[in-house]
Amino acid sequence: MSKIVICSREWSGSTGRYARALVEHLQDIDTKNQYIILLKPEDAASWQPKNPRFSVLACPHKEFSFDEQFGLKKQLEILRPDLVHFTMVQQPAWYGGKVVTTMQDLTTIRFRNLSKNPIVFAIKQQVYRWLNKKVAKKSVAIITPSQFVRLDVASFTRINPDKITVTHEGADRITNNPEPVKGLEKAQFIMYLGRPMTHKNLPRLIEAFKKLQIDRPELRLVLAGKKDDNYQKIERVVAAQGTKNVAFTDYVSEGQLRWLYEHCAAYVFPSLSEGFGLPGLEAMAHGAPVISSNATCLPEIYGDAVYYFDPVNIDDMAKKIGEVLDSERLRQELIAAGNLQVDKYSWRRMAKQTLAVYEQALKHT
């Protein structure tokens, strides 16, 4: 029996869905190893494992901090695990134990965060570029969610791609009862769910929506996700331009999210860069037709189940969305194809593949 630590300081919300699904299924499929799950204190207080070989421990060491480099390193050294799985790149660079790292994508090193001080963020970005290379070289194994990210990481860090295992993620159907979102009960709307980071390309989506409004004045655009500084900036720009019918929902519950997926005229994913593209698959799982950017990993993950556009071409984006809105036949074809596509992915399969990576890493000398 080996002692495995899973360090998952991103646990709540959609960002932590990967780690939550991994731990949930590992509790069912691993019958021999002992696990310690490191969570932020607030998450450690609210989550309890169902398997007696799994325990939870509070990890108060913040990402991108000196405390992460020294405090977390010391915490791990006290635990003396046989293996640590970091579910994201942020980790103590000089921790000397055996490590597996999940690298979801490289978008942070390529895109700015407009809510941050540009000089400070540029410095942090350079540090993060170095950390990605350091982590890739010191980890016994790397996990990525797509073949695109596997090749991207290998090229950027100059490691052998054979060191990297692709474990496609999954998309669960929400079991909570659907809850209507106030003000949208009788509206026709297209939607986007997620953070409003630069690479998510929301300004171009809004411009495409304005073109669609010329012939469809009642159409609504729903931008769902917690209203952080970036969302508030976008909301102020929309108000200043006088753009009508853009709804910023702020945080939505699981029941509200299910209702949005089930009632939208289409789910639109305009992203310039993704590691897997989970929201589009989740939309498919709930019967929404998906219209997506053709950038990075998205054609790999979505296959023929979505209607693609060029994410930097606003006219093409508006044209493709309009074609789906105007054709019930096309909408039904996309819904049917989406149902088939989403069934190709499984969180349990992902967990089994991850366990195989652990077993191979534990044999590494």
C-alpha positions in Angstrom: 0.0 0.0 0.0 1.3 3.4 -1.0 0.5 6.8 0.6 -0.6 9.2 -2.1 -1.3 12.9 -1.6 -3.6 14.7 -4.0 -3.0 18.5 -3.7 -6.2 20.2 -4.9 -6.5 23.8 -3.7 -9.0 24.4 -6.5 -12.0 22.4 -5.3 -15.1 24.6 -5.4 -17.0 25.7 -8.5 -16.3 24.6 -12.1 -12.5 25.1 -11.8 -12.4 22.2 -9.2 -14.7 19.9 -11.1 -11.7 17.8 -12.4 -10.3 17.2 -9.0 -13.7 16.5 -7.4 -14.5 14.0 -10.1 -11.1 12.3 -9.8 -11.3 11.9 -6.1 -14.9 10.7 -6.2 -14.1 7.9 -8.6 -10.8 7.0 -7.1 -12.7 6.2 -3.9 -14.6 3.5 -5.8 -11.8 2.0 -8.0 -8.6 2.0 -5.9 -8.8 -0.8 -3.3 -5.3 -0.7 -1.9 -3.7 2.8 -1.6 -4.1 5.4 1.2 -4.9 8.9 0.1 -4.6 12.3 1.8 -6.5 15.1 0.0 -5.1 18.6 0.6 -7.8 21.3 0.3 -8.2 24.9 1.2 -9.4 25.2 4.9 -12.9 26.2 3.9 -13.2 23.2 1.6 -11.6 20.8 4.0 -14.2 21.8 6.6 -17.1 21.0 4.3 -16.1 17.9 2.4 -15.9 14.4 3.9 -14.6 11.3 2.0 -16.8 8.2 1.8 -13.9 5.7 1.8 -12.0 5.1 5.0 -8.6 5.0 3.2 -9.2 8.6 2.2 -8.6 11.5 4.5 -8.8 15.3 4.1 -6.3 17.8 5.4 -6.4 21.6 5.4 -3.8 23.3 3.2 -3.7 27.0 4.0 -0.8 27.8 1.6 -2.0 30.1 -1.2 -1.2 29.6 -4.8 1.5 31.9 -6.3 3.0 32.8 -2.9 6.2 32.4 -1.0 4.1 30.4 1.5 3.3 27.9 -1.2 7.0 27.5 -1.9 8.1 27.0 1.7 5.0 26.2 3.8 3.5 23.7 1.4 6.9 22.1 0.8 7.3 21.7 4.6 3.7 20.3 4.9 4.5 17.6 2.3 7.8 16.7 3.8 6.1 16.1 7.2 3.5 13.9 5.5 6.3 11.9 3.7 4.0 10.6 0.9 5.2 8.0 -1.7 3.6 10.2 -4.4 2.1 13.6 -4.7 -0.4 14.5 -7.5 -0.7 18.2 -8.0 -3.9 18.8 -9.9 -2.5 22.1 -11.3 0.9 23.5 -12.0 1.2 25.7 -8.9 3.4 23.8 -6.5 6.6 24.1 -4.5 9.3 24.2 -7.2 11.9 22.5 -5.1 9.9 19.8 -3.4 12.1 16.7 -3.9 9.5 14.0 -3.6 8.0 11.9 -6.4 5.4 14.1 -8.3 2.7 13.7 -10.9 1.3 17.0 -12.3 -1.8 17.8 -14.3 -1.2 20.6 -16.7 -4.6 21.7 -18.0 -3.3 24.2 -20.6 -0.8 27.0 -21.2 -3.3 29.9 -21.6 -2.0 31.8 -18.5 1.4 32.2 -20.0 -0.1 33.5 -23.3 -2.9 35.9 -22.3 -3.1 38.9 -20.0 -5.5 39.3 -17.1 -6.9 42.7 -17.6 -8.1 43.1 -14.0 -4.5 42.9 -12.7 -1.7 45.5 -12.7 0.0 44.9 -16.1 3.5 45.3 -14.8 3.0 43.0 -11.8 1.1 40.5 -14.0 3.9 40.5 -16.6 6.4 39.6 -13.9 4.2 36.8 -12.5 3.7 35.6 -16.0 7.4 35.2 -16.5 7.7 33.3 -13.2 4.8 31.1 -14.3 6.6 30.3 -17.6 9.6 29.2 -15.7 7.5 27.2 -13.2 5.8 25.3 -16.1 9.2 24.3 -17.5 10.5 23.4 -14.0 7.5 21.3 -13.1 7.4 19.5 -16.5 11.0 18.4 -16.0 10.9 17.4 -12.4 7.6 15.5 -12.4 7.8 11.8 -13.0 4.7 12.1 -15.2 2.5 14.8 -16.7 -1.2 14.5 -17.3 -3.1 16.6 -19.8 -6.8 16.7 -20.8 -6.3 16.7 -24.5 -3.8 15.7 -27.2 -3.5 19.3 -28.2 -2.3 20.3 -24.7 0.0 17.2 -24.7 1.9 18.4 -27.8 1.7 22.1 -26.7 3.3 21.3 -23.3 6.0 19.0 -24.9 6.9 21.8 -27.3 6.9 24.6 -24.8 8.8 22.7 -22.0 11.0 20.6 -24.4 10.2 17.4 -22.7 9.6 14.0 -24.3 5.9 13.7 -25.2 6.1 10.1 -24.0 6.2 11.5 -20.5 2.7 12.9 -20.9 -0.5 11.0 -20.7 -3.8 12.3 -22.0 -6.8 11.6 -19.8 -9.9 13.1 -21.4 -12.3 14.5 -18.8 -16.1 13.9 -18.6 -19.3 15.8 -18.5 -22.0 14.9 -15.9 -25.7 15.6 -16.3 -26.9 17.9 -13.5 -29.3 16.0 -11.2 -30.6 19.1 -9.3 -34.1 20.1 -10.3 -34.1 22.9 -12.9 -34.7 26.4 -11.5 -35.7 29.2 -13.9 -33.5 32.3 -14.0 -35.6 35.3 -13.2 -36.3 37.5 -16.2 -35.5 34.8 -18.8 -38.5 32.5 -18.4 -40.1 33.5 -21.7 -37.0 34.8 -23.6 -35.1 33.4 -26.5 -31.4 33.5 -25.5 -28.0 32.3 -26.4 -25.6 31.7 -23.5 -22.0 31.4 -22.4 -20.8 30.0 -19.0 -17.5 30.7 -17.5 -14.9 33.2 -16.4 -14.5 36.3 -18.5 -10.7 36.0 -19.0 -9.1 37.6 -22.0 -8.8 34.3 -23.9 -12.5 33.6 -23.5 -13.1 36.3 -26.2 -16.3 37.7 -24.8 -15.9 41.2 -26.4 -16.1 39.6 -29.9 -19.1 37.5 -28.8 -20.9 40.7 -27.7 -20.0 42.4 -31.0 -21.4 39.4 -32.9 -24.5 39.5 -30.7 -25.1 43.2 -31.7 -25.1 42.1 -35.4 -27.6 39.4 -34.6 -29.9 41.9 -32.9 -30.4 43.8 -36.2 -32.8 41.1 -37.4 -33.6 39.6 -34.0 -34.2 42.6 -31.6 -35.8 40.3 -28.9 -32.8 37.9 -28.7 -31.0 37.8 -25.4 -27.3 37.1 -24.6 -26.8 35.4 -21.2 -23.3 35.6 -19.7 -23.3 33.2 -16.7 -20.6 33.2 -14.0 -19.5 34.9 -10.9 -19.3 38.7 -11.3 -15.6 39.3 -10.7 -13.6 42.5 -11.7 -13.4 41.4 -15.3 -17.1 40.8 -15.7 -17.8 44.1 -14.1 -15.6 45.8 -16.6 -17.4 44.1 -19.5 -20.7 45.1 -18.0 -19.7 48.7 -17.8 -18.6 48.7 -21.4 -21.9 47.1 -22.5 -23.8 49.8 -20.6 -21.7 52.6 -22.0 -22.3 51.4 -25.6 -26.0 51.1 -25.0 -26.1 47.4 -25.9 -29.5 46.0 -24.9 -30.5 42.5 -23.8 -27.2 41.3 -22.4 -27.8 39.6 -19.1 -25.0 39.1 -16.5 -26.4 36.5 -14.2 -23.5 36.4 -11.6 -23.2 33.1 -9.8 -25.8 30.5 -10.8 -26.8 27.4 -8.8 -26.6 23.9 -10.3 -30.4 24.0 -10.8 -30.3 27.3 -12.5 -27.4 26.2 -14.7 -29.4 23.1 -15.7 -32.3 25.3 -16.6 -30.2 27.6 -18.7 -28.7 24.7 -20.7 -32.1 23.2 -21.2 -33.8 26.4 -22.4 -31.1 28.2 -24.4 -31.5 28.5 -28.1 -27.8 27.7 -28.4 -24.7 27.5 -26.2 -21.9 29.6 -27.8 -18.2 29.0 -26.9 -16.1 31.8 -28.5 -12.8 30.9 -26.7 -9.4 31.5 -28.3 -7.7 28.9 -26.2 -8.8 25.8 -24.2 -7.4 22.7 -22.6 -10.5 20.6 -22.9 -13.7 22.8 -23.3 -15.8 21.2 -20.6 -18.7 23.7 -20.7 -19.5 22.9 -24.3 -19.8 19.2 -23.4 -21.9 19.9 -20.4 -24.2 21.9 -22.7 -24.5 18.9 -25.0 -25.3 16.7 -22.1 -28.4 18.8 -21.4 -29.6 19.0 -25.0 -28.3 22.3 -26.0 -27.0 22.8 -29.6 -23.4 24.1 -29.4 -21.7 26.7 -31.6 -18.0 26.9 -31.0 -14.7 28.4 -31.9 -12.5 26.2 -34.0 -9.4 27.1 -31.9 -6.8 24.9 -30.1 -8.3 21.6 -28.7 -12.0 22.2 -29.4 -12.3 20.3 -32.7 -10.4 17.4 -31.1 -12.9 17.3 -28.2 -16.2 18.2 -29.9 -15.6 16.4 -33.2 -18.5 16.9 -35.6 -21.1 17.6 -32.9 -20.9 21.4 -33.0 -21.1 24.2 -35.6 -17.7 25.9 -35.8 -16.7 29.5 -36.4 -13.4 31.5 -36.6 -13.1 33.1 -33.2 -11.4 36.3 -34.4 -13.9 36.8 -37.2 -17.0 38.6 -35.7 -18.9 38.3 -39.0 -18.3 34.6 -39.2 -19.3 34.2 -35.6 -22.6 36.1 -36.1 -23.3 34.2 -39.3 -22.9 30.8 -37.8 -25.0 31.6 -34.7 -27.7 33.1 -37.0 -27.8 30.0 -39.1 -28.4 27.8 -36.1 -31.1 30.1 -34.7 -32.9 30.2 -38.0 -32.8 26.4 -38.8 -34.7 24.0 -36.5 -33.4 21.1 -38.6 -29.8 22.2 -37.9 -30.5 22.7 -34.2 -31.9 19.2 -34.0 -28.9 17.7 -35.8 -26.6 19.4 -33.4 -28.5 18.2 -30.4 -28.5 14.6 -31.6 -24.8 14.7 -32.5 -24.0 16.3 -29.1 -25.8 13.5 -27.2 -23.6 11.0 -29.0 -20.4 13.0 -28.6 -20.8 13.6 -24.8 -21.2 9.8 -24.2 -17.6 9.3 -25.5 -16.3 10.9 -22.3 -16.2 9.4 -18.8 -14.9 10.7 -15.5 -14.6 7.1 -14.3 -12.4 6.2 -17.3 -10.3 9.4 -16.5 -9.9 8.2 -12.9 -8.8 4.7 -14.0 -6.3 6.2 -16.4 -5.0 8.5 -13.7 -4.6 5.5 -11.3 -2.6 3.7 -14.0 -0.3 6.8 -14.1 0.1 6.7 -10.3 1.0 3.0 -10.4 3.6 3.5 -13.1 5.0 6.6 -11.3 5.3 4.6 -8.0 7.6 2.1 -9.8 9.8 4.9 -11.1 13.3 5.1 -9.6 
